[in-house]
């Protein structure tokens, strides 16, 4: 019955709104993962540089 009401325009399409929200959240997660990758790589580079420096002493 709910689908029939949505099809007739009597009930808002919650599934569409949910899909949009899920896509937005997935985009946000992807962006945050990419943003976290920068400090992770930088930290690894500093660790390697520090080990290099110590081995040369």
C-alpha positions in Angstrom: 0.0 0.0 0.0 2.8 2.4 0.8 4.4 2.0 -2.7 1.0 2.7 -4.3 0.7 6.0 -2.3 4.2 7.0 -3.3 3.5 6.2 -6.9 0.4 8.4 -6.8 2.3 11.2 -5.2 0.4 11.0 -1.9 3.4 10.1 0.1 6.9 11.5 -0.2 9.5 9.2 -1.7 11.7 8.6 1.4 13.8 6.0 -0.4 15.0 8.7 -2.8 16.0 11.0 0.0 17.7 8.2 1.8 19.7 7.3 -1.4 20.8 10.9 -1.7 21.9 11.0 1.9 23.8 7.7 1.6 25.6 9.0 -1.5 26.5 12.2 0.3 27.8 10.3 3.3 29.8 7.9 1.0 31.4 11.0 -0.7 32.2 12.4 2.7 33.9 9.2 3.9 35.9 9.0 0.6 37.0 12.6 1.1 38.0 12.0 4.7 40.0 8.9 3.8 41.9 10.9 1.1 42.5 13.7 3.6 43.8 11.2 6.2 46.2 9.7 3.6 48.3 12.9 3.4 49.3 13.0 7.1 49.8 9.2 7.1 52.2 9.4 4.2 54.0 12.4 5.6 54.4 10.7 8.9 55.9 7.6 7.2 58.3 9.9 5.2 59.5 11.6 8.4 60.0 8.2 10.1 62.2 7.0 7.3 64.1 10.2 7.3 64.7 10.0 11.0 66.0 6.4 10.7 68.3 7.5 7.8 69.6 10.3 10.0 70.3 8.0 12.9 72.0 5.4 10.8 74.4 8.1 9.5 75.5 9.3 13.0 
